Amino acid sequence: MAPSSSPNATPLVICLAGPTAAGKSASTLALAERWPLEIINVDSATIYRGMDIGTAKPSPEEQALVPQHLLDILDPIQSYSAAEFVADALRLIDEIRARGRIPLLAGGTMMYYKALRDGLDDLPQADPALRAELEARAAIQGWPALHAELALKDPATAARLAPNDSQRIQRALEICMLSGQPMSALLQRDQRPRDDQGNQYLTISLEPSDRAALHARIEQRFDAMLERGLLDEVRTLRARGDLHTGLPSVRCVGYRQMWAYLDGEVDLATAREQGIAATRQLAKRQITWLRAQPERVIVDCLAADAVAQTIDAMANALAGRA
């Protein structure tokens, strides 16, 4: 049964977050052995069907051990916004509680956590035609040139982006061109209402005590994906003919690097190196976001007893002692 609470108690939603390769899946399964959980996946890549290896999606056997939501819900040609995630997550939280079970949000897409906890920014929706135009310009001029253009339109946003951060440069320019205002100015506006169900969110944060050790784990994990057939998985997606590098699915870490190899832009060794580097950069951004959160229970994901620590943190949270 789900833990009982008084009628006036604030509903608690527990989040298991951490950078890529932190061991979230293993911890999730261990928690599910002890409590009647249902998992709400907080991952912008595992939502796609046919993208299993490069996303480290739970295997069918693992999925059979505990109910999992927001896996394989979209075709790779589709997009999924943070607003859609918030709507789905809130609906699922209610449905899971109604079944007398415990919702556990687990994953590493920090933008989704932020949208759920802090609300959604009132920004214009993506424009596929404009994005294609920016992609075409970048192919000729390079992303540093578009970064310089962004610096003229929105200096505050450009100052925090690397010159080759293509995805964020593209989005910032898109917002400027669609709204006529800098993204930094729009972000300062009042945000749309967040979760209005009165939920309290507690994050169990799997964080590395040694960044170099996490980097080594990331490299081993990426090589294991290659051995399991990541390249063939990307080759199958590419053979469809309707997918392209402007789509969020194809731009997922690992996929876009293998796609570049299949396009003949780089050799396989370079694609591997770029995939590992991109994964490490993703982990760095995830860790930075987590460490900025004022309320979290930290578990060293590299510790031998990391799973046991996670179980203790979950028990304390459910008992109201976290």
N, C-alpha and C positions, 0 to 999 in steps of 0.2 A: 504493500500500500504506500501511497505518497505520504509524506510526513504531515501530521495534523497541525493545524494552526488555529489561533483564535479568530473569530469573525473580523476583528479589527486589525489583524496582523497584515503587514505589507507583503504582498506576494513576492517570493524570492525566485529569481531566475539565475541559474548558475551557468557561467560561460567558461569553457575550457579552451584557452587561447594560447598561441605560441607561434614561433617562427617555423618555417618549413623545416622538416627533418628533426623536430623537437620530440617526436614520439607521441603525438596527440592520439593517433589511432590506437596504439597499444594501451594507453591510459584509459581511453574511452571504453574499450572492451573490458578492461579490468573493473571499471566502475559499474558496467552493466551486469557483471556477475554478482554484484552485491546489492544493487538497488533496481527497482522497476523503472528503468529509464527508457525514454525514446529520444533519439538524437536528431537535432535540427542542424544540418550541416551548414556551416558559415564559410562557404568556399565558392568563389566565382568561376572555378574551373570544373569541379566535379558535377556541376549542374548539367554538363553536356554529355549526351549519349555518344558512344564511340570514342571517347577520350578517357581511357582507363589507366594506361601505363604511365603516361607523363603526368597525370594528376595524382598519382598514388591513391587512386580510388579504392575504398574497401572492396575486398574480393566478395564474390557471391556467398562464400562460406562465412565470411565475417559479417556480411549484411544479414545473414540468417540468424545470427546470434542476438541481435538487438534491432528493433525497428528503427529505420533511418529515413529521414525526410530530406527533400531537396537534393536528391541524387538523380541524375539521368532524367531531368525534367524538360530539357530543351534539346533541339537539334542544333548542331554547331553553327548553322547559318543565322540563328536567332540571337537577340541580345536580351539582357536581363539587368534591370536597373536596381539601384539601392532601394528605391521606393517600392519596387515589386518585392524585394526581399523583406522589407519591413512588414508589408501587408501579409505576406506568406508566413513569416515568423510569428507574428502576433496571432494569426488565425490558428497556427499549429500549437502554440503555447496553450491557448484555450482548449483546443480539442484534446490535447494530451492530458491536461489536468482533469478534464471531464471524464476521462477513462480511468482516473485514479492513479495515474502514473506521473513520473517526474520528467519535465522537459530539460534537456541539457543541450545548450548551444555549443558546438565544437567546430573549430576551424581556424583559419588564419587570414581571412579577408577582413582586415581591420576597418575598411570603409563600411562594411555591412554592420559591424558592431557599433561604429560611431553613429551611423544613421539610426539604428534602433534605439540607442541610449540618448543621443543628443539632438535628434531631429534631422530633417532633410533640408539642405540648402535650396533656396528658391532660384535654381539655375535653369537655363534653357535646355531642352532635350537635345540629344545628339542629332546631327543633320548628316546623313550618309553622303549626300552629294558634296557638301562642304568638306567633309573629312576626306573624300576621294580627291578633291582639288588640292587640299593641303598635302596629302600623300604624294601626289604627282609633283608638286613644287619641291617637296623635300627630296624626291628622287633626283632632281636636277641640281638644286641649290645646296642640299644638305641640311640636316636639322639645326646645326649651329647658326645658319643664316636665318632660319625661322625663329630661333631663340633670340637673335638680335632684333628681329622685328617685334617679338613679344616684349622685349625690354623697352621699346618705344611706346607700346600700347599699354603695358601693365608692368612697370618696373618692379613693383613689390613681388609679384608672382615670379617674374623672370629671375629675380635675385635668389630665389630658393630652389630653382631648377637647374640641373646640369644641362649643358648645351646639347647633349645627345639623349636627353630624356624625352624621346619622341612622343610617347603616349600623353604625357602631361603637357608638353608644349602644344601639341595638337589640340587638346581639350581647352587649354587656356585661350588659344587663338580663336577657336571655334566660339567660345563664349563671348569674347570681345566682338567678333564679327556679327554674331546673331543678336546680341543685346545692345551693342554700342557702348558698353561700359566694361571697365576692367573686372576680371573675376575677383580680384582682391576686394574691390568695393562692394560687389554683390554679396560676398561672404560675410561682410560686416553687418548686413541687414538682419532684421529679426528672422529667425528660422521658423519654418512651418512646425506645427505641433509634433512632438515626438510621441512615444508610447503613452497613450492616455489611460492605460489600464491600471496605473499605479504600481507597476512592477518595480522591484528593487533588483539591480543587477550586481552580481558578485563575480569577479573574474579570478579564476585559478590560472595563473600565468606560468607557463613552462618556459623558463629563460635559461640560457647557457651561462655557466660561470666562467667558461673559457671560450672566447670567440673562435680561436684557432681550431679547437676541437670540434666545434659545430661546423666549421668550414670543411674539415676533413670528412665529417659525416655526410655533408652535402655532396662532396665529390664522389664518395662511395655510393651514395644513393643514386646519383645521376648515372654513374657507370652501370649500376644494377638495372636501371630502367632501359639503358641501351641494350644490355644483354637480354632483357625480357622482350625486346622487340619494339622499342619506341619509334625507331626509324620506319619500320613497316606500318606502325599505326598512323604516323604522319603521312606516309605514302598513300595509304588507303583514303585518308581524308582528302588529300590533294587530288587523287584520281576522280573524285566526284565531279570536279569541274565547276562547281558553284561556290566554292569557298575561296577566300583571298586574304591577304595580309592586313586588310583594313578591318577585319572582323575581330571582336574581342576573343573569340575562341582560338583563332589562329595566332593571336598575339600572346597567348599564355606562355609563360616561361617554359622553355624546352621545345615547344611546338614551333615557335617562330624561328628558332635557331636551326632546327632540322629542316624546316621549310626552305630557309635560305640555302642550305646545302643542296636540297633537291632542285632548287632553282639555278644551281650552278654558281651562286654568288661567293661561296666559300668552300673549302675542302672539309671533309668530315672531322678531322682533328681540330680545325678551327671552330667548327660548329659546336663540338663537344666543349671546348674551352669557353666559348661564349655562353653556352648553356649553363655551365657551372658558375661562371662569373655573374650571370643574370640572377641565378638562384641565390647566390650569396648577397647580392644587392637587395633582392626581395627580403631576405631574412633580416638584413640590417634595418630596412624600413619598418618591418614588423616589430622588431625589438625596440626601436626608437618610439614607436607609437605606444607599445605596452608600458615602457618605462615612464611615459608621461601620464599614465593613469594613476590618480591618487589612491584609489581603493582597489587593491588586488592582493591575492595571496600568492607569493612567489614560491615556485618549486624549481630546483636546479634540474633541468632536463638531462644533464649529463651525469647526475649522481646515480650510483648503482641502485639506490632505493627510490628512484624518481617515481615509479608507479605507486609504491607504498606511501610516499609523501602525498601524492595526489589523492589517494584513497582517504588518508587522514584529513586532508583539506576539505574534501567533499563531506565527510562525516561531520566535521566541525561546522561547516556551513549549514547543513541540514538541521543540526542541533542548535543553531543560532549562536555559535561561539566564534564564528570566523571574524 
